[in-house]
């Protein structure tokens, strides 16, 4: 601030006869205020985009100042022309290099790690990219590095839990989710992911508690309702499965089909769902049991779990036919 104040005093003094100095500098200062941290936009402290508008003011000073300085030069136009071409060439090379960093998210965050230190955001985001590419061991390294740099960030532990789950290290996954929840008690996604890991590790009762907590925190959490119903079915509790979908609100109800298609592949149901769906139909007559049966029967057909494909199709037809 001292430096900015000193420059401002000098330019305001010189700007009495050269108004472009005042215009350019006030433009720079005026547009710089919103991006210097008083109003935080995201977790980053600095970003290239923050300089786009403010630098226009400095370019005004440079452009008019260069022309002013060369007013008495005989070869003024030639000098300015050659200088402009040289500047454009240099900036073109710099732009080409900068565009390379923005080729994709991976190259961007790799570059961020090279030019910064302690960048837990870049480590975390690279871990997410590697996890999407199913490179779980590599993703684990990046998440652990992010955790070391920022041990109080719940999202990092949640990501660790997800990657541990993919690696079938269920105890480590549960421990990571519990740490995320301890740091952020209202973290609905962490409760949901904890439920997924509990289902996959054969802990359906724990999964039910986790899904219920996720729904309490996020009442329109369609994925949680869906998997809560599956967890009840794994415990052979058909009435609870019916009640689960009966409690779904309108917003969550609309999202349930897409939730089932997105997340059904994560489940490894071991109970005889075909028979259970018959029970759902019988017990649910006059209620919403047929709709529930149809909903879960599609899951059977897709994954051929708990019966042969033909049996799954038969249940689906029975459910839809009432």
VMD Tcl script that draws the C-alpha trace (Angstrom):
set ca {
  {0.00 0.00 0.00}
  {2.90 2.36 0.71}
  {4.28 1.74 -2.79}
  {0.89 2.29 -4.40}
  {0.44 5.51 -2.45}
  {3.87 6.78 -3.50}
  {3.24 5.98 -7.18}
  {-0.16 7.64 -6.97}
  {1.33 10.88 -5.60}
  {3.98 11.00 -8.34}
  {1.54 10.25 -11.18}
  {-1.04 12.73 -9.91}
  {1.69 15.40 -9.85}
  {2.94 14.57 -13.35}
  {-0.60 14.15 -14.63}
  {-1.32 17.84 -14.41}
  {0.08 18.18 -17.93}
  {-0.36 14.57 -18.99}
  {-3.93 13.51 -18.15}
  {-3.44 10.00 -19.51}
  {-1.29 9.27 -16.46}
  {-4.16 10.10 -14.11}
  {-6.77 8.29 -16.23}
  {-4.68 5.14 -16.61}
  {-3.60 4.99 -12.98}
  {-7.07 5.63 -11.56}
  {-8.45 2.96 -13.91}
  {-5.84 0.53 -12.59}
  {-6.52 1.31 -8.93}
  {-10.30 1.44 -9.30}
  {-10.60 -1.94 -10.99}
  {-7.93 -3.50 -8.77}
  {-9.86 -2.96 -5.52}
  {-12.48 -5.71 -6.11}
  {-9.82 -8.37 -6.78}
  {-7.19 -7.78 -4.08}
  {-8.93 -9.89 -1.46}
  {-11.46 -7.60 0.23}
  {-14.13 -9.53 -1.68}
  {-13.03 -13.17 -1.88}
  {-14.10 -15.10 -4.99}
  {-13.02 -18.69 -4.42}
  {-10.21 -20.13 -2.35}
  {-7.39 -18.88 -4.57}
  {-5.37 -15.86 -3.51}
  {-4.24 -14.96 -7.05}
  {-5.46 -15.71 -10.56}
  {-4.55 -14.48 -14.03}
  {-8.13 -13.42 -14.70}
  {-7.93 -10.87 -11.89}
  {-5.48 -8.75 -13.92}
  {-7.35 -8.52 -17.23}
  {-9.38 -5.37 -16.52}
  {-6.90 -3.54 -14.23}
  {-4.04 -3.85 -16.74}
  {-6.00 -1.80 -19.27}
  {-5.15 1.25 -17.15}
  {-1.41 0.51 -17.30}
  {-1.63 -0.11 -21.05}
  {-3.23 3.34 -21.43}
  {-0.22 4.87 -19.69}
  {2.24 2.86 -21.78}
  {0.54 3.55 -25.13}
  {0.04 7.29 -24.66}
  {3.34 7.64 -22.81}
  {5.36 5.99 -25.58}
  {3.77 8.25 -28.17}
  {4.39 11.29 -25.99}
  {8.06 10.41 -25.41}
  {8.73 9.95 -29.11}
  {6.97 13.10 -30.30}
  {10.21 14.83 -31.37}
  {11.84 11.79 -32.96}
  {12.29 12.02 -36.70}
  {11.75 8.28 -37.21}
  {8.95 8.09 -34.67}
  {6.56 6.05 -36.83}
  {9.24 3.54 -37.79}
  {10.34 3.02 -34.19}
  {6.79 2.64 -32.95}
  {5.92 0.25 -35.77}
  {8.94 -2.00 -35.21}
  {8.36 -1.92 -31.45}
  {4.72 -2.89 -31.88}
  {5.62 -5.85 -34.11}
  {8.29 -7.03 -31.67}
  {5.91 -6.78 -28.72}
  {3.20 -8.69 -30.57}
  {5.65 -11.48 -31.47}
  {6.87 -11.78 -27.88}
  {3.33 -11.83 -26.52}
  {2.33 -14.42 -29.12}
  {5.06 -16.76 -27.90}
  {3.99 -16.20 -24.29}
  {0.35 -16.80 -25.20}
  {1.20 -20.06 -26.95}
  {3.01 -21.27 -23.84}
  {0.16 -20.15 -21.56}
  {-2.49 -21.84 -23.72}
  {-0.53 -25.09 -23.38}
  {-1.02 -24.96 -19.62}
  {-4.78 -24.65 -20.17}
  {-4.96 -27.64 -22.50}
  {-6.98 -29.53 -19.90}
  {-7.48 -29.60 -16.15}
  {-4.59 -32.02 -15.68}
  {-2.00 -29.84 -17.44}
  {-3.31 -26.77 -15.63}
  {-2.92 -28.18 -12.13}
  {0.41 -29.84 -12.97}
  {1.68 -26.41 -13.98}
  {0.22 -24.94 -10.80}
  {2.27 -27.39 -8.74}
  {5.44 -26.38 -10.62}
  {5.05 -22.67 -10.02}
  {3.59 -22.73 -6.50}
  {4.36 -24.42 -3.21}
  {1.97 -25.90 -0.66}
  {-0.84 -25.89 -3.22}
  {-3.26 -28.35 -1.61}
  {-6.01 -27.36 -4.08}
  {-3.91 -28.48 -7.05}
  {-3.01 -31.77 -5.34}
  {-6.65 -32.42 -4.49}
  {-7.91 -31.59 -7.98}
  {-5.25 -33.74 -9.65}
  {-6.34 -36.56 -7.37}
  {-9.91 -36.14 -8.60}
  {-8.75 -36.23 -12.22}
  {-6.73 -39.40 -11.62}
  {-9.66 -40.99 -9.82}
  {-11.90 -40.29 -12.83}
  {-9.26 -42.04 -14.94}
  {-9.43 -44.99 -12.52}
  {-5.80 -44.49 -11.49}
  {-6.68 -44.99 -7.86}
  {-3.20 -45.64 -6.46}
  {-1.88 -42.44 -8.02}
  {-4.94 -40.51 -6.88}
  {-4.36 -41.73 -3.34}
  {-0.87 -40.21 -3.34}
  {-2.18 -36.81 -4.38}
  {-5.02 -36.85 -1.85}
  {-2.60 -37.79 0.92}
  {-0.33 -34.93 -0.10}
  {-3.29 -32.53 -0.01}
  {-4.21 -33.87 3.44}
  {-0.69 -33.27 4.72}
  {-0.77 -29.68 3.49}
  {-4.28 -28.95 4.76}
  {-5.27 -31.46 7.46}
  {-8.41 -29.56 8.43}
  {-10.20 -29.80 5.06}
  {-13.15 -32.20 5.16}
  {-13.39 -32.53 1.38}
  {-9.95 -34.08 1.20}
  {-10.89 -36.81 3.66}
  {-14.08 -37.43 1.72}
  {-12.04 -37.90 -1.46}
  {-9.70 -40.22 0.41}
  {-12.68 -42.26 1.50}
  {-13.89 -42.59 -2.10}
  {-10.54 -43.74 -3.44}
  {-10.06 -46.17 -0.54}
  {-13.46 -47.59 -1.38}
  {-12.43 -48.16 -5.00}
  {-9.33 -49.94 -3.72}
  {-11.58 -52.06 -1.44}
  {-9.77 -50.77 1.62}
  {-13.07 -50.39 3.41}
  {-11.79 -49.84 6.94}
  {-9.55 -47.00 5.72}
  {-12.47 -45.62 3.73}
  {-14.77 -45.56 6.75}
  {-12.05 -43.96 8.87}
  {-11.58 -41.21 6.26}
  {-15.32 -40.48 6.05}
  {-15.58 -40.30 9.83}
  {-12.73 -37.81 9.86}
  {-14.51 -35.72 7.22}
  {-17.69 -35.78 9.29}
  {-15.79 -34.82 12.45}
  {-14.39 -31.79 10.66}
  {-17.72 -30.91 9.03}
  {-20.69 -32.41 10.89}
  {-23.23 -31.23 8.29}
  {-21.39 -32.91 5.38}
  {-24.27 -34.85 3.78}
  {-22.13 -36.24 0.96}
  {-19.66 -37.75 3.43}
  {-22.52 -39.53 5.23}
  {-23.83 -40.79 1.90}
  {-20.43 -42.07 0.79}
  {-19.97 -43.68 4.21}
  {-23.23 -45.53 3.60}
  {-22.02 -46.73 0.20}
  {-18.83 -48.12 1.74}
  {-20.80 -49.80 4.53}
  {-23.06 -51.52 1.97}
  {-20.09 -52.67 -0.08}
  {-18.38 -54.05 3.03}
  {-21.46 -55.91 4.26}
  {-22.42 -53.47 7.03}
  {-25.99 -52.75 5.99}
  {-27.15 -51.59 9.43}
  {-24.40 -48.99 9.56}
  {-25.26 -48.01 5.99}
  {-28.87 -47.36 6.97}
  {-27.82 -45.01 9.76}
  {-25.46 -43.15 7.42}
  {-28.08 -42.74 4.67}
  {-30.67 -41.54 7.20}
  {-28.27 -38.92 8.47}
  {-27.52 -37.80 4.90}
  {-31.27 -37.42 4.26}
  {-31.72 -35.42 7.47}
  {-29.06 -33.00 6.28}
  {-30.29 -32.96 2.68}
  {-33.99 -33.91 2.41}
  {-33.94 -33.98 -1.41}
  {-30.97 -36.39 -1.56}
  {-32.42 -38.87 -4.10}
  {-29.34 -41.10 -4.16}
  {-29.51 -41.51 -0.40}
  {-33.19 -42.52 -0.52}
  {-32.49 -45.03 -3.25}
  {-29.57 -46.67 -1.49}
  {-31.37 -46.59 1.84}
  {-34.09 -48.69 0.21}
  {-31.50 -51.12 -1.12}
  {-29.89 -51.37 2.32}
  {-33.25 -52.30 3.83}
  {-33.73 -54.94 1.13}
  {-30.34 -56.42 1.92}
  {-31.58 -56.91 5.47}
  {-34.78 -58.50 4.10}
  {-36.81 -55.60 5.53}
  {-39.33 -55.14 2.74}
  {-41.71 -52.93 4.71}
  {-38.90 -50.49 5.50}
  {-37.93 -50.41 1.82}
  {-41.50 -49.54 0.89}
  {-41.65 -46.86 3.57}
  {-38.37 -45.37 2.39}
  {-39.64 -44.52 -1.07}
  {-43.00 -43.53 0.39}
  {-41.23 -40.82 2.39}
  {-39.49 -39.33 -0.64}
  {-40.40 -35.71 -1.33}
  {-41.44 -34.46 -4.75}
  {-38.00 -33.10 -5.67}
  {-36.23 -36.31 -4.68}
  {-38.91 -38.45 -6.34}
  {-38.23 -36.78 -9.70}
  {-34.51 -37.48 -9.33}
  {-34.78 -41.12 -8.21}
  {-34.65 -42.78 -11.67}
  {-31.47 -40.96 -12.63}
  {-30.04 -41.67 -9.19}
  {-30.67 -45.37 -9.66}
  {-29.02 -45.44 -13.10}
  {-26.03 -43.44 -11.90}
  {-25.33 -45.30 -8.70}
  {-26.70 -48.81 -9.14}
  {-23.34 -50.03 -10.46}
  {-21.79 -49.22 -7.06}
  {-24.00 -51.70 -5.26}
  {-23.24 -55.42 -4.86}
  {-26.58 -56.70 -3.57}
  {-26.31 -60.27 -2.28}
  {-29.89 -60.99 -1.17}
  {-32.43 -62.70 -3.42}
  {-33.99 -59.50 -4.70}
  {-36.34 -61.28 -7.08}
  {-38.17 -62.97 -4.20}
  {-38.10 -59.85 -2.11}
  {-39.70 -57.89 -4.92}
  {-42.51 -60.42 -5.05}
  {-43.00 -59.68 -1.34}
  {-42.94 -55.95 -2.01}
  {-45.71 -56.34 -4.56}
  {-47.86 -58.44 -2.26}
  {-47.37 -56.30 0.83}
  {-47.63 -53.05 -1.07}
  {-50.98 -53.58 -2.77}
  {-53.16 -50.55 -2.10}
  {-50.07 -48.54 -1.16}
  {-47.05 -47.58 -3.20}
  {-45.56 -51.06 -3.18}
  {-46.02 -51.72 -6.89}
  {-44.14 -48.54 -7.80}
  {-41.38 -49.47 -5.37}
  {-41.19 -52.98 -6.79}
  {-40.95 -51.66 -10.33}
  {-38.24 -49.25 -9.29}
  {-36.06 -51.89 -7.67}
  {-36.91 -54.56 -10.26}
  {-35.23 -52.47 -12.93}
  {-32.11 -52.64 -10.81}
  {-32.36 -56.44 -10.83}
  {-32.76 -56.54 -14.59}
  {-29.77 -54.25 -15.14}
  {-27.39 -56.08 -12.82}
  {-28.80 -59.64 -12.96}
  {-28.37 -59.83 -9.21}
  {-30.32 -62.22 -7.01}
  {-31.60 -64.29 -9.92}
  {-31.20 -65.05 -13.59}
  {-31.87 -62.38 -16.22}
  {-35.16 -64.09 -17.10}
  {-36.29 -64.02 -13.46}
  {-35.40 -60.36 -13.25}
  {-37.46 -59.56 -16.33}
  {-40.35 -61.58 -14.95}
  {-40.33 -59.58 -11.73}
  {-40.18 -56.34 -13.66}
  {-43.18 -57.32 -15.77}
  {-45.08 -58.43 -12.64}
  {-44.29 -55.20 -10.86}
  {-45.41 -53.02 -13.76}
  {-48.49 -55.12 -14.31}
  {-49.51 -54.99 -10.65}
}
mol new
graphics top color blue
foreach p $ca { graphics top sphere $p radius 0.5 }
foreach p [lrange $ca 0 end-1] q [lrange $ca 1 end] { graphics top cylinder $p $q radius 0.2 }
display resetview
